[in-house]
Amino acid sequence: MSAAENSLEDKTVRKIIFKIVPVLMVAYFIAFIDRVNIGFAAAEMNADLGLSTAIYGLGAGVFFIGYFLFEIPSNAALHKFGARVWIARIMITWGIISACSALIQGEKSFFLIRFLLGVAEAGFFPGIIYYLSTWLPTRHRAKVLGIFYLAIPLAIVFGSVISAPLLLLDGVSGLKGWQWLFIVEAAPAVLVGAYIFFRMADKPANATWLTPEEKAFISTTLSEEARRTVTAEKRNGLAVMFKDRRVVYLSAIYFCMNFAGWAWSCSCLLLSVVLILHTNSAG
């Protein structure tokens, strides 16, 4: 690649990163906040609704059942409708359902809302990764994903800072603090989803902020990468990929990372089921 082409690539990729990645980071930040705010609301909500610790643990875990069941169907819809449209749909629906958490009246509505929230959010992260792949050449994605992942620690750090003050709104307009928490923190998801739908482009060819030369370069580069990928898949098939030790090792590492993070949540879910069954049988 010539010096001129390198300069054009750097300029184009830099534009894409600054235009797209911050919006996606904000979206992922909001997703994490809306996923864990149930923990901040737990104390007040459980007391107001009379939810036991076991019921709360089970309801919190029901989210992942909906997420698991609809992950693959959501990914299929992503390819049919396009990443931009589907990511916007996910954010708007999960924002609306998250706000509906303020309407929870008891166990059944709690379980229903948590399940629907998981259904709504299913496919969000794969959608983000796919969307980035339609904008950035392969050699730049690792760096961009590293930047994108910063949304997770930022959400952990600022989650309590955002959520705690909302609980102090208890009694305002006749609503409890935990109800305000769900309503206020759901609004950004709807707003960012609407922004993605109306303001972001599906692919580089539709980006008004790229020059014709930049559009041509990035589109040609991505098309060539896609062609090589399809050729490699036809030649090797999936079997070769699974025989690659690097794939096995990296999959094992990722499994261990997630297992360590979610093992506690799964244990609480199972314990909650046992406690509920034991309570019912004792009664």
N, C-alpha and C positions, 0 to 999 in steps of 0.2 A: 504494500500500500504506500502510495506516494505521500510526501509531506503535506500536499494540498488536501488529499483525501483524509489524512489523519486530522488535520485542522478542522475540516468540515464535520468529521465524525464527532470530535470533541465538542464542537460548538453545538451540534444538533442534540447530542446526548445531554449536554448540560442544560439546554433549554427544556428538554422533556423532563428531566429530574426536577428542576425548579418549578415547573408548571403542574406536574401531576403528583409527584411523591408527597408533598406536604398535605394535599387534600386526602390522599389515601391514608396517610398517617393519622390525620384527624379522625377519619372514619373508623380506623382500627382502635384508636384511643377511646372513642365513644362506645364502640362495641364492648371493650373490656369494662368500662365504667358501668354500662347497663347490665353486664353479665354478673358483676359482683356486688351491685348496690343492694341486692337482697340481704347480704350480710350486714350492711350498715342499718338496714331497716328492721332487722330481725327482732331486736329487743322490744321496741315499741309496738311493732306489728303483732308479734306473738301475744303480748300482754293484752292489746286491744281486742284481738279476735279470739283469744283463748286457744291458740295453737300450741300444742305440746312441742317439746324439743324433737321428739321422734317424727311428728308430722312435718315440722319445719325441715328437718334433714331430708325426709323423703321428697317433699315438694321441691326443695332446692336441686335435688338430683334428677328429678323428672325432666328438667331442662335438657339434659344430655340424651335422654331417650328420644325426644323429638328431634334433636340435632342429628343423632345417629341414623334414625330411620329415614330422614329426608335429605341426607347429605348427597347421595348418588342421584336421586331424582332432581335435586336442585342443580347439580353440575350438568345434567343432561339439558335442563332448561336454559342454563347459561349459554351453551353452545347454540341453542335454537334462537334465542332472543337477542344475544349479544351481551358481552360483559358489562358495558356501561348501563344498559337498561336493567339488567338483572341485579347488579349491585345496588342501583337506586331503589329497585323494588324491595330488595331485602332490607335496606336501611329504613325505608318509609314504613313497611309493615311491622318491623320489629320495634320501631319507635312508637307506633300506635298501640301495639300490644303491651309494650313496657309501660306506657302511660295508663293502660287499663288495669295495671297492677294495683292502682289506687282504689279500684272498685272491688277488690277482694273482700268477701264477706265471711268466708269460712274455708274448711278443708277442700271441698270440691272445687270451688272457684280458684283457690290457690293452686291446686294441681293442674287445673285446666289452663290457667294463664301461663304457668311455667312450661307446660308442654308446648303450647302454641308459640311461646317465645323461642324455644329451641327449634321448632319447625321453621319459623320465620328467618332465623339467623343461619340456618343450614346452608352451606355452600358459599358463605361470605369470604372466608379466607382463600379457598381455591379460586374464587372469582377474581380476587385481587391479584393473585399470582398469574392467572391467565391474562388478565388485563395488561399487566406489566410486560408479559411476553409478546404482546401485540405492538409494543412501543419500543422496546429496547433489545439490541442485539445480545446474544448469549453472554459474551465476554464482559458485559457491564451489569448483568443481573445480580451477581453475588454482592457487589458493592451496594447496589440499590436496596436489596433485601436487608442488608445489614443496617442501613439507615432506616428502612421501614420498620424493622423490629424494635427500634428505640421507642415506639409507641407503647410497648408493653411495660417496661420499667417506668415510663412517664405516667402511665395510668395507675400503677401501683403506688407511686410516690404522691401523686396529686389526688388520688381517689378519695382519701379521707378528708383532704383539705376542701374538696368540692362538696362532699356528702354531708359532713358534720354540720356546717351552718344551715343546711336545708332542714335538718331535723329540728332546728330551733324555731322554725316557722309554725310550730304546733299551735293550733287554735286559730290561725289566720284564715279568714273566710270560712270558718267552720270545718276546716280540714285538719287532719292530724299531720304531724311532722313527717311521718313515713310516707303519707300520701303525696305531700309536696315533693318529697325526694324522688318518687317515681315519675311524677308529672314533669318536673323541671328537667330532670336528666334525660327524659325521653325526647324532649323537644329538639335538641341538636341533631339527633339521628334523622328526624323527618326533614329538617332544614338542609343538612348536608346531602341527604339522599336526593332532595329536589335539585340542589345545586349540581350534583353529578349528572342527573338526568337532563337538565336544561342547558348547562354551560360546558360540560366536558365533551370531548370528541370521542367517537368510537375507535378511530385509528388515525395514524399520522396523515393520511391523505385528506382527512376532513379538518385538520387543525389549521385554523386561520392564522395562528401565531408562528407557524413555520413558513419559511420561504419555499418557493417551488423547487429550488435546488436541494434544500434540506429534506423536503417531502420525498423527492425522487430518490435521494441517497438512502434514507432509512427504509423506505418501502422496498427498494431493490435488495438491500442487505437482508431484511427479514424474509423476503420471498426466497432468496437463495438459501438461507438457513432452513426454511421450511421444506424446500425441495430436497436438501441433503438429508434431513430428518426422515422424510417419507421414504426416500431411497434406502436408507439404513434399516428402517423398520421392515421394509419389504424383503430386504436381503437377509437380515438376521432374525427378525421376529422377536417376540417377547421372551422366548425361552433363553436366548443369549443374554438378555439383560439380567434375568434372575440368576444366571450362572456367574455373573460378574461379582467377584468378591467385594469390590468396592460398594456395590449396591447393597449387598448383604450387611456389610459392616456399618454403613451409614444408616441403614434401616434399623439395625439393632441399637445404635446410639440414639436415634430419634425416639425409638420405642422406650428406651430406658429414661430418657429425659421426660417424656410425657407420663410414663408410669409413676415416676417419683413425684411429679407434680399433682397428678390426679388420684393417686392411690388412696390418699386420705379422704378425698371426697367420696370415692366408691365405697370405702370402708364405712363411712358415716351413713351412706345410703342403705347398705346392707344391714347395718346395725339398726337403723330406723325401722326397716321392714320387720326384723325379728322382734323388736320391742312392740310394734303395733300388733303383730300376730299374737304375741304373748299376752298383751293387755286384753285383747279381745277374747282369747281362750280363757283367761282368768276370770273375765267378767261373765 
